[in-house]
Amino acid sequence: MIDDFAKRNLHGRLRRDRKALLWKLDGLSEYDARRPLTATGTNLLGLVKHVAGVEARYFGEVFDRPSPEPLVPWQDHDGSDLWASEDETREQITGFYLRTWEHSDATIDELPLDAPGHVPWWPEPRPNTNLFAVMVHVLGETNRHAGHADILREGLDGRTGMRPEHQTQVDEEARAAYWARIEQAARSAAPIEA
């Protein structure tokens, strides 16, 4: 009984966080979806592409259920999963992510939580694992990158929140006053040297 509860709960949270990550692309221009927003080049469409690949590998290869989508062998990882080339469309990347959800959901639905899996890119002695551990890992990865996407999107246009129904109109005056209050507390706690 606890296994059913744990599986439903983890799967529900994964579904929620997938949607939150994908929603961060809504309404953005092609440039804003792709452009590097940090010194390391992190960008919103790249986060979606990366998480899609992560999920495809963990719920595919790890359980000997290869993704129907072509994936570069994990040994050949070169960072290209973190950004979209000019030849890749947003629709291709988001479509890959949506199709990956279907494949992953089938793996989750069909296997018990203690189903054995093997993660060849994890160091010894941990490469042998199970569905429960992989679900926790992928949920953490998705949640982490959805958090990155929250910050990046807020920096682009002020949009915050996990879901459209929780989004409110930005009150720039109230936001500026709140920011100033936090800035003042920081300055008071640690005076800036001249």
N, C-alpha and C positions, 0 to 999 in steps of 0.2 A: 504494500500500500504506500509506504514512504517513497519507493522508487517511482511510482506513478506520479505522486505529488511533486517530487523533485524534478522529474523529467518535464512535466507540464509547466512548472514554474520557470525553469531555466529556458525552455523553448519559448515560452511567452515573452520573457524578457529579451531574448535574442531577437524575436520578431519585432518587438517595440523599438529596440535600438537600431536595427536595420533600417526601419522606416525613418527614424529620426535622422540618421546619417544621409539617406537619400534625399530627404526633404530639404537639407541645407543647400541643395543645388537649385531649388525652385526659384524661378524669377531672375536668375543671374544671366548676364550676358555670357557669351562663349569665352570671352577674354577673362572675365572675373572668375568663372568656374575653373579655369586652367592656370591662371597666373600664379607665380610663386609669391607666397605671402609671408615667408620666413626666410632667414638667412640660409637655411638648408633646402629651400625650394618647396616646402610643404604647400599643397594646394588642394582645393576641395574635390575636384574631379579625380585627382590622383589618390586621395584618401579612399574614395569609393572603389576605384580600380584595385587598390592594394587589398582592401578588406574583402572584395569579391574573390581575389586569388587566394587569400588566406583561407577563407571559408571553403572554397572549392578543394583545396588540398587536404584540409583537416577532416572534412566529412566525406572526402573521396578517397584519395590515396591511402590515408591512414587505416581505412577499413576495407581496403581492397575493392573499392567501389569507385573506380576512376571517374572523374568528371567527364561528361560528354563534351565539354568545351576543351579546346586545345590549350594546354598549359606548357610553359617553358619548364624543362626539368629543374627541380629545386636546386640542384647542384650548379646550375648555370645562372643563378640569380645575379642580376647586375644593377638592380635599383630601378629598372625601367617600369616596374609595376607601381611606382610611386608618382607617375605623371603620365599625361596623355600626349602622345605625339600628334603632330598636325594631321596625320593620316587617320587617326582614330576619332570617331564622332562620339559625342556625349551619349547618343542613343545606343551605340555599340557597347559602350562601357556600362551604362545603366541596364541595358538588356542582358548583358553577361551577368551582372549582379542579380537581377531578378531570376534568371534561369538557374543560377547557382543556388538561390533560395529553394527552388523546387527540388533540386537534387539533394541538398543538405537536409531539407525537411523529410524527404523520403528515407534518408539514412537514419535520421533521428526517430522517425515513426516506426521503422522496421526493426531496429536493433534494441536490445535491452541495455540498460545503463551499464551493465558489467561486460558488454560485448568487448572482446579484446581488439586492440588496435596497435599499430606500430608506427612511430614517428621517427623516420630515419634521420631527420635533422636535429633531433634532441640528443644531447650527449649521454653516454652511459652513466649511470645504470638506468636511466629513465625512458628509453625509447619505447618500451612496452608499456602500454597504458590501456585505458578503457573509454567508452563513450562518455561516461560521466565527467572524467578529467578533461576530455577534449571539449565537451560542451562548456565547462567552466572556463577553459582557456580561450575559446573562440568568443564567448560572451565578454570576457575581459578585454580582448583585443578590439572587438567591435565597439564596446563602450568607451574604451580609451580613445579611439579614433573619432567617435561621434563627439566626444568632448573637445578634441582638437578642432573639429569642424564647427562646433559652437563658437569657439573663440575666433576662428578665422572669419566666419560669417558676421559676427558682431563687429569685427574690425572693418569689414567691407561696407555694410549698410545699416548696422545697428540692430539687425534682426536677432532675436534671442528666442530660446524655448526649444522644447523637444517635439512639439506637435503643432500643427496649424491652429487647432482649436484653443491652444494655450497662449497664442501670440496676442499681444496687445499693441496698440498704436504707441510708438515711441514718443514720450514727452521729453523733448530735448532740454527744456528748462529744468525739469525735475532731475533728469539724468545728470546734467552739468552740476547742479547743486549737490547731488549725492557724491559725485566724483570729487568735488572740491572739499567736501567734508572728510572723505577718506584721505585725500592728499594732505589736508591740514593735520589730521591725526598722525600721519606718517612723518611729516616735518616736525611736529612737536615731540614725537618719540625719539627721533634721531635727526637733530639739526644738520642741515646740509652745509658742508664746509665751503667757504668762499674761495 
